Amino acid sequence: MENKDQQDIQLDQVASVPPTSKSLPKLLLFIGLVLILVAISISVGVQIGKNQASGQKLQGAQNKTNNLMQDTLKQEEEDLEVQAELIDPIEYSNSELGIWFKYPKSWSVIPLTKALMVCPSDYSTNEESARECFTIEKETRSFAKYIADLEESVGFKINFNHSMLRYSDGVAIYHVFNERGRDNKWFSISYITDMKADFSFVVTSSTPWNDYGYHLEPQILETIRFPGQIVEVVDWETYSNISANFSINYPVGWRKVESPNMVGFGPQAIPEDVTWTVLFYNKSEKTITQVKAEIGKQFIDREQTEETIILGNITATKLVTTTDEYPDWYSVTIIVEGGDILYVIGNGAQKDIGLNQMLLERTGKEYNLSFEDFSSSFRLNK
């Protein structure tokens, strides 16, 4: 028992003995190693976290880039589709509405009562195509008045977003749209106006342009023209009559009507009759005096003036016949003598301004055709 107590006392003494100068460095070294290991662990953890965050950011940026590239490619594909649709388009004109525009061959124009509907040709069987249809109506109200009346009809103030698509040569196209229209339905309106005209066009869409694939409507609207906006450049071709020994130029695309002693030319848009003519007679059958007497003989008050002109190196007589009873009836006749043949070149008793106005009404295009350009090209074949 005494031995055990002595052992316990010795152990207590050992436990309570402070570390010696020899054991202290080892303890500090151990603690330092532990702290270094902890610091390394923390550093590695932080770096892993940073790498993960950086990887997520990099992946996010890559995803954004991929999405942007996909959107860009999609837009380019849609632009190419639009461009392809508008290659070699069809020209449409409506004299009643006073409108002219171009549209793709894969589309159709459906006349309505005082309006037009423009749609892809398969709109009746394809719901997607039907959503691209739009209507064009003639409008005499100003833009402000039209909007005010529209607000009154829907019963509330419309919070419009609008932008100007085009402004050139006095013509403006406004695209106006509202997210909630009557019965909370979306609607889109384009208002096309010409400062020189007393009317405008209102185009109503059934769906947003950017809400459902690509839309050709904006591109079609860009081609709309009012009467008087387009001056057509006319090419000419040569008609030659070997037996009658003459040639003359006439507009490309015009109809040509021939008979034994006459050739007449007229626009396709005016199929009722020819416009400019060349008649040729043997001098033994018809004299210049007889020709003059026949022109305008139905008018009691007819008046005639004449002058000598030169066609190339040919001397000719220009005869102008008028009547006060019908001011629009205005006959210009060029008479040429060539050997045994008498040539009579006529304008169909129609002024140039009247012809060009009729073409404008029927085609929507402005022409500057001149009978003088036609008659002055007359030549005798050598």
Buried (B, 14 or more C-beta within 10 A) or exposed (E): EEEEEEEEEEEEEEEEEEEEEEEEEEEEEEEEEEEEEEEEEEEEEEEEEEEEEEEEEEEEEEEEEEEEEEEEEEEEEEEEEBEEBBEEBEEBBBBEBBBBBBBBEBBBBEEEEEBBBBBBEEBEEEEEBBBBBBBBBBBEBEBEEBBEEBEEEBEEEBEEEBEEEBEEEEBBBBBBBBEEBEEEEBBBBBBBBBEEBEBBBBBBBBBBBEEEEBBBBBBBBEBBBBBBBBEBEBEBEEBEBEEBBBBBBBBEEBBEEEEEBBBBBBBEBBEEEBBBBBBBBEEEEBEBEEBBEEBBEEBEEBEBEEEEBEBEEBEBBBBBBBBEEEEEBBBBBBBBBBEEBBBBBBBBBBBBEBBBBBBBBBBBBBBEBBBBBBBBBBBBEE
